[in-house]
Amino acid sequence: MEDYIFNDHNKEEFPPAHTAEHLLNQLKIRMFGCERSRNAHIERKKSKISYVVDRKPDRKDEREIEREMNRLIEEDMPVTFELVDRDNLPEGVTLDRLPSDASEKIRLVRIGDYDVCPCIGKHVRSTSQIGRFELLGTNWDQQTMTFRIRFKIV
């Protein structure tokens, strides 16, 4: 896999926060039935990520997000990679977020049996290497039904 040339990647991710982004995307899918985020800014010091959901999450939901994220991290799930042909994607994996000129081979990132998605970024080897997920705050935009989460990894 090291020898395969993927598309240019213009980001230098902070692997713990980037891996947490994968977990948070799947958690939001499971909690709210929404899509993976299309608007994320993941950084070493503070990250923000937005989701379009069908209702405004309440404080109970926010506490559950933080609790469940830390439970998933502590689960110490392996983070593995798999190379597949773009025509042989596993069920539920789509290419709609990849550039139109994405390579024929697609690198899938798996976090245990919890999440799988195409990604060429840097990740930790197991979720326990992420650290602690701290929810810093949230914003709700009623007009666009967008829920933004600000978090950091400690």
Summary of the structure (lengths in Angstrom):
residues: 154
radius of gyration: 15.5
end to end distance: 30.8
largest distance: 46.7
contacts: 424
relative contact order: 0.26
helix: 24%
strand: 30%
